[in-house]
Amino acid sequence: MRQPHGVRATPSTQYTMAQALRPSRSLGRGSRVVCAIDRMGPDGAALGRAGGRVIAVPYGAPGDEATVEILEGGREPVLGRIVALRRQADRVVDPLCPHFGQCGGCQWQHLDYAAQLQQKTLLVRQALAHPGLRDLEIEPAVGWGPPWGFRTLLQATAGPSASGSVLGFYAWGGTRVVDVQACPIQHPANVALLAAVRHGWPALSGGPRLRGVIGRAGAATGEVLLGLAVAGALDSTGRTAVVRALLDRIPGLVGILEVCVPRSGHLLTARRTSLLWGRAWLREEIAGVRYSIPLLAEFPANPRALSGLIELVLATLDASTADAVVETGAGIGAYTLHLALGAGRAVGVTSAALLDVARANARANRIENCAFYARDAVRAVEKAARSRPVRLAFLHPGETGLAPGLAPALRRAGVRRVAYLGRSLRRLGGDAAVLRAAGYRLLRARPVDMSPHTSRVSVLIAAEAR
C-alpha cells in the first residue's frame, strides 16, 4: 500500500478528535503532532486538524491518522509532512506511477478513483457554500475512465543534475525537476516522444541548451507534434542537426517546432513557434468532428472526458434548429462546432491568433451555420444579438473568471439559458453570484473531472433567466 516518502505505518495509540481540536500553544517548524485527516484540499494536499489548526498534508488521505512534522507553522493552513501512519485510510491504492511522491504532477494517485470523484464533489460544495446559492443543487462528480493514458498534452521541463541534465516535471512545491522515465497518465505517444528527446538530445554535441519539451498527441489519429524550447534561436546547422537526431525516433511524428519561451515562467506562456520540419498542426477527431490543432492552441487534453463533457453541455442547452447559441472563449472551436450541429446558428468568440484555425475547422467539417469572431466578448454578444435573437450561451472562462459586464450583456441580448463551465474553484462562487445578480436562476451544478489524480475540477452550471 501507499507509503509516501518511505513512511512506515506504525501501531495506533489512543487518540481522540478532542485532542486534534484542542488549541495548541505551538505548532512551530519541526514540531510533531498527531493529525486526523478528513478531506482533500483544493491545492492537492490532504487536510486535517491538530492543535486547533487546519494542517495541509501532501500525500495524505481522508481517514488517515498520522504523526505529522510541521514544515511551516506561520501559514494557514499549516504545512506538514507525514512521518508515520498510525492508521491508514480504507480507500487508498498503490500508485501506478514509479515517480509518485517525488513528481508534483499527480497528487491523488493514492486514492481510488471513486474516492477522487467524491472529494471533488466536496471541493465544489465548499466553493459554492455562499448564502445566495443555498438552493443550487450540486450533483455528484462525473468522470470518464479508465483514468490512465488519457493526457494528450505534454509539458516537460529540462533541469540540471549531477550527471548533466534531466527531463521531466517539477517536484511538488519546488523548482527541482524530477527525471521522469514513465508517466501513466500521459498518452503513450507522448511517453515515447519524451524518451526520444532524452535519448537524441545528447547527440547534439555543442548544440543549444534544452529548456523543455511540449508534445501533442492525436488520440484518434495517432499523430504527434513535438515542440522544443531552447535557450537561444537555432541556426540553420542546429535546425538540421535537431531534425536528424529526432526524426526517426518518434512514431506518428508529423511536425517538429522550435518554441520561443520567456527566460522564466511556464512553457505554455510561449506565444511563437518556428517550424523546423513537417507541419505545425496535428489532426484529431472528437465525437465525429475533425480538428486541426496547432501546438500551442488551447484544447482540452483529455479527449475521453471531452467527448462526455460535450454531451453534458448539449443536454444542458437543449438547442433546436430554431435557436442561436453564442460561446465565449471558443478557441479553435472544440465545443462550438458541436453546438452548431444541434442549433440553427452558433457564434464562437475566440482570439485573433486562433481565428483562422477555428474557421478552417468549420470548413473542414462542412459546418456552414457557424461563425467565429475575434473581439471583446461583450461586443461579440451584442453583435450576434443584432443579427438574430440569441437564446442560448455557453461560457467557459479560465482562471480569471467571467469577463466584466458579460452576464448583464447576455441578459440584455435575451439569452434565456446558460451553460457555464468553470475551471477555477477560486472564481466559481463569484461567477455564480454574478450570473444570479444578472437575473439568472442557477438550477444545478455538476462537477466534471477532466484531470484525474489531481485536485483540479471543472464545474458545469445550468442557469435560466428568471
Buried (B, 14 or more C-beta within 10 A) or exposed (E): EBBBEEBEBEEEEEBEEEBBEEEBEEBEEEBBBBBBBBBBBBBBBBBBBBBEBBBBBBBBBBBBBBBBBBBEBEEEBBBBBBBBBBBBBEBBBEBBBEBBBBBBBBBBBBBBBEBBBBBBBBBBEBBBEBEEBEEBEBEEBBBBEEBBBBBBBBBBBBBEEEEEBBBBBBBBEEEBBBBBEEBBBBBEBBBBBBBBBBEBBEEBEEBBEBBBBBBBBBBBBBBBBBBBBBEEEBEEEBBEBBBEBBBEBBEBBBBBBBBEBEEEEEBBEBEEBBEBBBBBBBBBBBBEBBBBBBBBBBBBBBBBBBBBBBEBBBEBBEBEEEBBBBBBBBBBBBBBBBBBBBBBBBBBBBBEEBBEBBBBBBEBBEBEBBBBBBBBBBEBBBBBBEEEBBBBBBBBBEEEBBBEBBBBBBBBBEBBBBBBBBBBBEBBBBBBBBBBEBBBEBBEBBBBBBBBBBBBBBBBBBBEBE
